[in-house]
């Protein structure tokens, strides 16, 4: 089941992801805030928050960058790789080495 809807756009040669909608888990508020974030992101609404920034590699097979987890407020390094003929995106967030991370499968909405 989808937890959120993220729009990914090309902006100045980078991929940028913004939260458009949150589906699950049910939040105590209809407009959850990034309470665990630090700095200027602290207590900002999660909907509308830019959580992903990555630069495509020259071969076009993957992109590397950073991803914010609004649940814990941490920024992780990430690898993005299109799969299933571009119908989905493999998103791996990690600290240090990609070996030490977690992978999610994000499905493209037509």
Secondary structure, DSSP 8 states (H G I E B T S, - for coil): ---EEEEEEEETTEEEEEEEEE-SS--SSTT-B-TT--GGGTT-BSTT-EEEEEEE-TTSS-EEEEEEETTTTEEEEEEEEEEGGGTEEEEEEESSSTTSEEEEEEE---
